[in-house]
Amino acid sequence: MTSYRHTARTAATAAAVTAAALTLAACGGDNGSPSSSASTSASASASASAAAGPAHNAADVSFAMDMIPHHQQAVEMADLAATRASSPEVRKLAAEIKKAQGPEIRTLSGWLTSWGAQVPTQGSADHSAAGHSMPGMMAEGDMSTLEKASGPAFDTAFLKLMVKHHEGAVEMARTEKSAGADRSAKDMADAIITSQSAEITRMNNLLDT
């Protein structure tokens, strides 16, 4: 009987020591403490933010501010084609340009507002010296000539001017891709390069026919 009691006490003592050791290991380790976990999480978030860089920069703002009047002028040209063009292909192309660039104007305007920058007004699409300095923008005389043309003469003038206009937009978009920081703006620039380069090829083919 004595041997049995001694064995039972020894087993109970060993179990108590083991439990105490496990409790100390769980509570005393720095890696498992709440404060250590929070610190690690905060550090990781800060590192991720630093690696991501700025949400936008001056190049993004410049891209949006310049592309709005550039697109506005393209939409004006497309509106003229609806009543003056004789070629169904030219009218179709003009409608597609307006459909694509109208929503982009609204998106660009929204970005500028969120960035605290001034949104160009519709009047900024006028062909002033400042506006004409943007790649591909038509001079006032060019727009006046287009407004007075109709039929095949309009088709030819529209295509030639729009090719130059698109080439300017592609140039501006490439600048944004290389110098911009905002992911959405760079994505739009990439889309402009792809779509308008394809339209340039399409317009040149129409001019050759």
Secondary structure, DSSP 4 states (H G I P E B T S, - for coil): -HHHHHHHHHHHHHHHHHHHHHHHHHHH-GGGSHHHHHHHHHHHHHHHHHHH--S--HHHHHHHHHHHHHHHHHHHHHHHHHHHB--HHHHHHHHHHHHHHHHHHHHHHHHHHHTT-PPPPGGGGS--HHHHTSTTPPPHHHHHHHHH--HHHHHHHHHHHHHHHHHHHHHHHHHHHHH---HHHHHHHHHHHHHHHHHHHHHHHHHH-
